[in-house]
Amino acid sequence: MTKAVHPVLKEIASLFNNGGKEIYLVGGAVRDMLMGKKINDWDLATNALPDEVTAIVKRAGGKVVPTGIKHGTVTVFYKNNSAEITTFRLEAGYSDGRRPDEVHFTSDIEEDLSRRDFTMNAIALRLPEGKIVDPFDGEADIKAKVIRCVGNAAERFNEDGLRPLRAVRFASQLGFEIEKNTLGAIGGALSVSAKVSWERVRDEIDKILASPIPSRAFLLMEKTGLLKLFLEELAVCRGVEQKGFHRFDVLDHSLYACDYAAANDYSHELRLASLFHDIGKPQARRMGESGVWTFYRHEEISAVMCKQILNRLRCSNAVIASVCHLIKEHMFHYTDEWSDAAVRRFIARAGQENLEDLYRLRRADTYAFSGKEGDASSLLLLVKRVDKIMAHSKALSIKDLAVSGNDLLGIGIPSGKKIGIILRELLETVLDDPAQNTREKLLEIALKIYKERS
């Protein structure tokens, strides 16, 4: 069987073939091609040694960067395209549970494929003709939508502790099932997975969150022990029953919310917020006097715990701040009894730039009560109130005040924490009565506050 080959790949192949070398497209690119998907990255394998690869590409006017030269990999740039090219290799020893201690180059593509993780990723496409090389029946597994380790699953997972997480991620990403022996081998490799860097774990979780149904992966993680290993705070949500309209325990509720966020193409930050928005409930849960569980201030606990998790996963400060803020503010309960001042305070607390995301998080949360769309009438009424207030109110944050910190310095208030405290009190005044937002009135109030506090 042969497959159509990109013209630039054919050109690259001719450079190697003219030098008496073989070259193949390998890995996920071949898998995606067989699934009819668009190929975004080119991973190539060759029997040429790294210095030979460099010489071949440079002679043709390309550029070579030795990105993984220790393991036989270079990145080549050729005619506005890039590809990673790796010499056929065998690996030995994985003392760090991630990378081989030794790499031995080989001249046999099938030996190279034998070291790969899953059969669906152990297929090569010979270039330039596009002939399939499939020694482990990966194409059949792709058609059957099965994830199966190459050879002995326990050996593959003990070589690289990231592979179990990749297996559950592929299940979620591709909608495949993990073959029985492969799934069963994950639990025995948890000690190896524990050695994987948090940055690598984060990258896999990010890909899970970007998949169509993230819960597929998280439930497999729970079943195999990966969830307790990497996200224990989420794992302990299993069996934490809730009250009222909730049909599910806290874990399933969180997974339904996350799936809703994914199905509606919400941002990465919103998917994280949906997954972790109730993570503090096991810690906050108390039995009320009426015999019903309560979760008082669980949103604040959840925000603190989420920050710890995202720090552990080495997420950026911007992502952490955004996600934790949404979680902290997600428990708003609007009624038509809210005054205009209360609506203004809600806007100020949430931040105008976060309102749409907060509404989306509420929709995901509501959906996850029962696994179906909930009553959105209260939320729609709040949105209308907010829109009306924002159309008429000009001061909903400190930066909207008619005075600044410099103005307070100008009337004799010394610099320091007092400036920020007074500005926040001035905002509270304006949120109560927007008519107070004039320079003259605010300076008068600020001076009064300062004198009273001094």
Summary of the structure (lengths in Angstrom):
residues: 454
radius of gyration: 28.5
end to end distance: 85.3
largest distance: 87.9
contacts: 1483
relative contact order: 0.06
helix: 56%
strand: 11%
